[in-house]
Amino acid sequence: MWYVKSVTQNLNIKYPIIQAGMAGGVTTPELVAAVSIAGGLGTLGAGYMNAEQMRESIQNIKQLTDQPFGVNLFVPETPNVSEEEIEKANEWLHPFRDELNISEKPKVKKPTSSIFEEQVKIIIEERVPICSFTFGLPSEETVQHLKRENVTLIGTATTVNEAIANEEIGMDMVVVQGSEAGGHRGTFMGSFEESMVGTMALVPQTLDRVDIPVIAAGGIMDGRGVLAALVLGAGAVQMGTAFVTSLESGAKNQHKEAILNSHEEQPVITSAFSGKPARGIRNDFITKMARYETELPEYPIQNTLTKTIRSEAAKQNRPEWMSLWCGQNPRSSKQQSASEMIGDIVSQVDDLVKSLGNTT
């Protein structure tokens, strides 16, 4: 069968379909559990969670399913940002805060790795079977510690060299994130502009240089994309945008509607919301902040500065000022349950495999 792969066997799942660990509330315990129950790998996006929130979510997932699931962590970044940079950004953000009646500026704390270290402890304590990483590589010590606890580790790469670095530090598998992908770019070596390689080009080149299994991500929304990735040699696919519009997703309704009503030319790369390049649907916030992009504080500082704007915009139904993360294939989005989505994808691949077999 097309879905019997080393990746599915190693992860103890039926289908080579991984739901991306999207942080910020999209990956509810219900979504993670539904994907895993349907035969894929559900992933909790814990990047913005504190230790208590993460533990509670993991325990909720365990109550909903006994199937394997993963947790995605953000490798911490601790940039040096001056007060002058922060004040400049606050000036540029003032019109949005003023319009939304936000009176206070967020307090900016110097980023540390302490929350990440606590999250790693919880992965071990809660016996989470799979842990994935975005925004770089954890320390070799962290990798070895998790491996001693029999945690399967999945890294993220946007170039062949980043994939090689993942293999060298001890990752068991690597997600190669093509430029079509929605949300934040996972680039951690070099500039993101030089790392904007499409999925179809990135997968085979990576496979030629690493021995660990490669998971394809970016623009994959249905059975056609899944089969294409598998034919290229990927051991599985990771899908994000497809699951944002699922019934179990915790994405805001405005976010779901924006994806369902968008076209391929609308998702653009912006650093305006977080200080890190990310693909989302172009809106008024992105357009107005574009002139300042090269001067914005780095992630996660800018992310902190815009947090109340994004949340208040959602409350006041102002999607033009929300971060509407989305990949380049929004026309294929559907509003259905995660189990229906996976069932449809499996049926589509089955039909494609049969039709291709009949033409040879």
Sequence and secondary structure as in RCSB ss.txt:
>XXXX:A:sequence
MWYVKSVTQNLNIKYPIIQAGMAGGVTTPELVAAVSIAGGLGTLGAGYMNAEQMRESIQNIKQLTDQPFGVNLFV
PETPNVSEEEIEKANEWLHPFRDELNISEKPKVKKPTSSIFEEQVKIIIEERVPICSFTFGLPSEETVQHLKREN
VTLIGTATTVNEAIANEEIGMDMVVVQGSEAGGHRGTFMGSFEESMVGTMALVPQTLDRVDIPVIAAGGIMDGRG
VLAALVLGAGAVQMGTAFVTSLESGAKNQHKEAILNSHEEQPVITSAFSGKPARGIRNDFITKMARYETELPEYP
IQNTLTKTIRSEAAKQNRPEWMSLWCGQNPRSSKQQSASEMIGDIVSQVDDLVKSLGNTT
>XXXX:A:secstr
 TT  HHHHHHT SSSEEE   TTTTS HHHHHHHHHTTSBEEEE TT  HHHHHHHHHHHHHH  S EEEEEE 
       HHHHHHHHHHHHHHHHHTT  S        SHHHHHHHHHHHHTT SEEEEESS   HHHHHHHHHTT
 EEEEEESSHHHHHHHHHHT SEEEEE TT  EE    SS SGGG   HHHHHHHHHTT  S EEEESS  SHHH
HHHHHHHT SEEEESHHHHTSTT  S HHHHHHHHT  TTSEEEE TTTSS EEEE  HHHHHHGGGGGGS  TT
HHHHHHHHHHHHHHHTT GGGS  B  S GGG   S HHHHHHHHHHHHHHHHHHHHHT 
